Amino acid sequence: MEKELFVTKYRWPVIIACLLIAGVMGFELRKMEIIADPLFMFPAKMSSRMNTEKIEQIFGSNNMLFILFKAEDVLNEATLLRVQTIRDKLLRTAGVDNVLSLFDTKNIRGEDGAMIVEPAVNAIPETAAERDALRKSLAENELASQVVVSKDFKVTAILLTLTLDASKQDVYQAVRKIVDAFPGDEKVLIGGIPVFQTVIVDSIVHDILILIPGALLIILAVLYAFFRQIRGIILPLCVVLLSTIFGMGILPLMGWKMTLLTAILPIMVVAFSNNYCIYLIARYQDVSTASPHLSRKQVAADVFKGLSQPILFSGLTTMVGLLGMIFHVIVPAKQIGIAAAIAIGFSIMASLGGIPAVLSLLKLPEKKPRKVSTNSLLLLDKGLRRTAEIILRYPKTVLLVLAFIAFVGIGLAMHINVDANQENLFGKNHPISRCTGLINTHFGGSQNLSILFESDVKEPRFLTKLESYKDQFQRMPGVGQVTSIADVIRIMSKALNDADDPGYDKIPATRDAVAQYLELYSMSANPEDFERLVDFNYEKAQFIVRVNDAATPIVNHIVQNIQDISKKDKELVTFGGWAAMYAELAAAILKGQITSIAIALCAITILVMLMFRSATAGLLSALPLVFAIIIGFGAMGALGINLDMATALITSIVIGTGVDFTLQFVWRYRSIRQDGVPCEDAVKKTYSSVGRAIVFNAVCLTLGLGVLIFSTIPPLRYFAILFGVLTLACMFGTLTVVPALCVVLKPAYLEPVNSENQNLSRR
């Protein structure tokens, strides 16, 4: 008598174990923290991050929050009064290090040989004449024009510099509360890195709470349309939910936090765990229909025996493929790879253990004629049969056509842009994007590059050099505003000299003259006004380049110029800033993408070779994946979708899905061939059995996770599009490349044992 399988003999313990393990991991979710700080994306040893932190330790944080007031004339009394009131409240806000507004920026002028330093707006004008005088004064003031007020006087800004230890979310919420407490007719927009972070957190929560359940509902609907049985819906849903809970629980268990990228984790788990469930339920329906004499335990055992090996093997290769993500430089990408791989391990256990265990408890479904139960799928069956016939009749032609498609895909992929610009996180009409657009247009740019110089800052030679660098950078595309201590010294020269004097609007000729300028300033104002530009001892200076187009190729061009300067100028110590960090991140994304794909493909190929003990098997499994990746990158190039933090992870997901499709097809085909069925008939039978499940699986995932196209975060919308394209490409590659190669090459490891021996004897 055949020994009873563990999953049916101990079915209740198996079911309870799955529930308990998922429950324990779900309990960990109470510790989940959501973090939107983009600094978390960067490795601690990334050079641009270390340089930025070094510069910030000297000159303070570069985390700036912008509050923009838009009106027909921002110099009207009501607007200025509102700006002043809000500014006064912000000065007392925790986490705010410095406030710069029309009432804080300085107007440096000369009077009887003395330097007078006063606020740019000393008093709120009440008459038209006073407003015109103020307008003229601000237009001539380089410290105010395009710094805190636009040239057309339709926008004014309050710039907040945060302390290094400030909670950016708390500061933003406090700012929002203060602005709302003092309403007015002006349109107010708030932007900057702290705002990005807070809104991203809200968006992540929205997508998790709304879109993921929506995806599950769509998958449920498609499951019912395919299986037409309650068990065909409930069992996959239970496994998907348990696996998702388990996978998400890994994050707090490991001390990791939820980020913009980590929000992709549940999507990955849903995709993979759904795969295994569909194959098991499809097999269950086939066995229960074809073998009505079997008991419920025997049917469940047959399902387990028929699919345990291919699911274990495909699961193992998927896990190995996902672990290729640990070679990404992006920290959350490493975490996603590890967490997803572990979650897939649980999903395999829950699928192979839990589903047969539950099925062995359920009454077998009523036997219905095939036409009744699958009437809605006749078109699919017809399409699969037609595809099989075409491949069997013209296998070489099919391969040539696929090669041509791949060639076109490679050409389109050459147009992909690698871009880590955080400004792309929101749509063009989002308030943050509109605020960023105004900052880039009127106030020099929303991102910055900071260059650290070490020298005798009061030396005219050095200051003149900074002026020449300013001229050089301002001619570069993407540079909006350049600021250094040299600008302030030159403005002082305009205040202390007449327009026809040789020293007007110029750096003084001697160090003593520069020192005298600074001494005169300190007599009328606070010398700490320059603390963001120069250190206390005047030995270090910060040269700030504001970027009004933070597209990675443009920033790379600016960075390259800084690097060229640093090779010649030994006083240029280092450079950093958020723009530099994102540019380096973009390069890391590309490198990580190439490395993870190469390692995943190699690891999967080797594993499949070992599983089937055939080198051909590994190559056969890799070809559909390569085809799908080419199609995916080609779609990105054709649609203008950037390779960014979110889309860079898509190939790791699809590699796992694609290898699953391929292994299921190959395993079923080999099983049929081992029974002595001719090659052509084996292809047709494979299409009619596992081929249907593969198509359904791909369509189910594409439609279900396509709900992310409604995400509030554009990269996740692109992620949904690419996921659909790549998943369908994997399906198409599996159902065309694999059978065509089987017909043309007739790999020995897929041939019947007798036929294989004959082939070997011929050799």
Summary of the structure (lengths in Angstrom):
residues: 763
radius of gyration: 32.6
end to end distance: 42.5
largest distance: 113.0
contacts: 2759
relative contact order: 0.12
helix: 68%
strand: 9%
